[in-house]
Amino acid sequence: MLRLFFFLPIGIIAISTASIFIKLCEAPALSIAAYRMTLASLLLLPLASYQKVWKGWNRGEGRWLILAGLFLALHFSFWIASLKFTSVASSVVLVSTNPLFVGLGGWLFFKEALGWNLMLGIFLSVIGSGLISFGDISLSKEALLGDGLALLGAITASGYLLVGRKMRKGKDLLSYIFPVYSISAIALILLSLLFKKPFFGFPSSTYLYLFLLALIPQLIGHTTFNWALRYLPTSLVAVAILGEPVGSTLLAYFILREGLTSLKMIGGALILFGISIALKKKEKSA
């Protein structure tokens, strides 16, 4: 258990850096997303090849892997694009609403009980999102567009998590994340080519941030939380991940000099409180 107290804070700090690296990159959103997943897949390739992870899946499971990879590609496409239009605080808080959409998806597709906790959590989060959006629309229409993209990022992340919940049963971590990351990378490369987004010609500092984006928040951050799922209930890990909006907002304040309005603070607090309430029932039953 001591390892959990050591590694979980590292995971929170690691994922909190993602929005900062994205903001610092002088590249289109699709290009950033493609680089992130491609580099992460390449870094995993030697270990995946050694373990021959592709032998652990059959054709039927392959369809679900593809679906998970496509959801992940869309998630990063929407969320990274949102950071080009709105603040780090607004984007990371809104994209963190995915546990609520996972709960709705579990009710719709897996016939799981909706529960008063989830409904209250959704209600509070809707109010919080409205406050953030109301505050952002006074800044610019672009900020409101960024908020909408962040919510789309939350919805597509929920699809990725729901498929993952179905696929991870009885499967080890690497044999799941390597093919999913790789499929996501291929999809993002194709989307970048389709929309004629460049892969080269960026400042040298951007390539450094792209590498750090793949290494720190993707491989270190996400892998830490996936590892923790073996020892902790999913609900507790999800609550720990809620540290990302706090960490990202603090980093954005000190590194990017992004300020906070009272509406954003109140709206963000309502959303995080709503998510915590929605997860409470799962925590008790874990």
N, C-alpha and C positions, 0 to 999 in steps of 0.2 A: 504493500500500500504506500510505502514511502516513495516508491518510484512514481506513483501517480501524482503525489503532491509536488514532485520535482518536474515531471514532464508536462503536466497539464498547463501550468503557467507559461512554459516555453511554447506550447502549442498556441495558446491565446495570443502571445506576443507575435509569433510567426505569422498567423493569419491576419493580424491587425496591420501588418506592413503592406499587404497586397494593394490596397487603395492608394497608398502613398507612392509605391513604385509605378502604378498605372498613371497617376497624375504627373509624375516626373518624366514619363516616356513621351517623346515627341514622335508619335506614330499613330495611325488610325486604330480605332478600337478593334476591328477584326484582325488586323495584323498583330496587335498585342496579344489577343486571345490565341491566335494560331501559334505564335512563338511560345507562349506559356505552356500550352499542352504538348507541342512538339518537343520542346526541350525537356519537359518532365518525362515524356515517354522515352526519349533517347537516354536519359540518365538511368531509367529503370531497365533498359534493354539488356545490359550485360547480366544482371541478376535473373531477369525473366528468361533469358536464353539458357542460362545455367540450369535453372529449375524446370525448363521446358513447360511453362505454364499452359501453353495452348493445348496440351494433351488432356487437360482436365475438363474440357467442355464438349458437349455433343451439339448436333446441328440445331436442335430445338432451343437450347440455351443460348446459342449464338445469336438468335433473333433478339432476345432480351438484352444481350450485351450491346448489340447495335443500337437498340432503342435507348439504353442508358447513356451510351456515348453521344447520341444525337441530342438528348435532353441536356447533357453537360455542355455540349458545344453551344446550344442556344442560351443556356444560363450565362455563360461567360460573354457571349456576344451582346446580350442585353445589358448585363450588369456593368461590364467595362465601358460600353457606350454611355451608360447613365453618368459615369464619372466625368465624361467630357462636357456634360451640360449642367450638372448640379453639384452641390458640395459633398465632401466626403461624409459628413455627419448625416445628411439626408439620405444619401445612397445606401450606406451600410446599415442604417436602422431599417429602412424599408425592405432591403433585400433579406434582412434577418427575420422577416415575417414568415419564412418558409415552413416552420413547424406548424403554423396555423393551416396552411394549404395542404401539408402532409396529413393533418388530422381530417380535413375535409375529403381529401383523396381516399384515405382509409375508410371513411364512411361511405363514399360513393362506390368504390371498387372492391373493397374487402369486407363490406357490411359490418364495419366496426361501429360501436356505439358512439354517437356524437358527443353526448355529455354536456352538462351545464358549464363545466370548466372551460371547455373549448368554445362554446357559444359566447360566454362572458369574455373570454380572451379575444375572440374575433371582434366583438363589439368595442372593447377598449382600444384595440389596435386600429379599427376603422376610424375612430375618433382621433387617435393619435396621428394617423396618416393624413387625415383631413387638416389637422392643425399645421403639419409640416408643409403640405401642399399649399395651404392658404398663405403661409408665410413666404413660400418660394414664388408663388405667382406674383406677389408684390415686387419681387426682385426682377423676374423676367419670365417670358413664356418658355424659354429654353430650360430654365430650372424646373418648371413643371413637367416638361417633356422628360427630363432626366429622372424625376420621381416616378413617372409612369414606366420608364424602362427598367428602373430598379425593381418595381413590383412584378414586371414580366420576368425579371431575373429570379425573383423569389418563386414564382409559379413553376418555371421550368426546372429550378433546383429541386422543387418538391417532386416533380416527375422523376427526376434522377434518383432521389432518395427512396421513392416508393418502389421503383424497379430494383434498386439495390437491396432493399429489405427482402424482396422476393428472391433475389439471386444469391445473397450472401449466406444463406442457410447451408451449412455444411461445406462451404468453400473458404479457402484461405484468402488472406488479404491480397497478396500479390497476383494471384491468378484471376482476381476480379479487376483490380485497378489498372493493371497493365493493358489488357485489351480495351477496356473502357476509355482510358486516357488516349490510347492510340487511335481508336475510332473517332473520338472527339477531335483529335489533332487533324486527322484526314478530312473530316467534315469542315473544320474551320479553314483549312488550306483551300478547299474547294470553294467555300463561300468567299474567301478573300479574292480568289481568281475570278469568280463570277462577278463580283462588284469592283473588280480592277483595283484592289488595294495593294500597295507596294510591300515588298519584303525587304528591300534594301534601300540605301541612300539616307539612312537615319544618322543622327549624330552618334559618335562613339559612346557617349554616356548612355544613350537609349539602349544599346545592345547590352551594356552592363546591367541596367535595370531589368531588362527582359530576362536575363539569366538569373538574377536574384529573385525575380517574380516566380520563376519555375522552381527554384531551389528552396526558398524559405517558406512562403505561404503555401505553395502547392505540395511539395514533397515533405518538408518538415512539419508544417502546420496540419495539413489534412491527414497525413499519415499518423501523426500523434493521436488525433482524435479517433481514427479508425482502430488504432492499437488499443486505446483506452476502452473501446466498446467490448473488448474481451473480458474486462475486469469490472466495468461499471454498467448500470442500467442505461439504456439509450436516453432516457429522460434527463439523467444527471449530466451526461455528456452534452446534450442539447443545451442545458442551462449554462454549462461552462462556455460553450461557443458564443453565448450571448455577451461574453466579455469582448468580442470583436468590435462591436460598435463603440464601446467605451474606449478601447485601446486605439482604434483608428481615429476617433475624434480627437483624442489627446495628441496623437502624433501629427494630425493635420493642423492642430492649433500651433504646435511648436515648430514644425518643419515647414508647412505651407502657409502659415499665418492665416488660417481660415477661422473666422470668428463664429460665435454661436449666438443666435437670437433666442429670446425667451420662448417664442412659439416652437422652435425646434427642440429646445430642452424639454418643454412640457410634453410635446407630441412624442418625442423619443422615449421619455420616461413612461408614458401611457402604453406605448407599443411593447416595451420590454416587460412592463408589469403584466400586460395582457398575455404575452407569450409564457411568462412564468406561471400564471394561473392555469393556462391551457395545459401545461406540462405537469402540473401538480398531481393530477389524477393518475397519470401514467407512472409517476414516481412512486406513489403509494402502492400501486399494484405490481411494481417491479420486484 
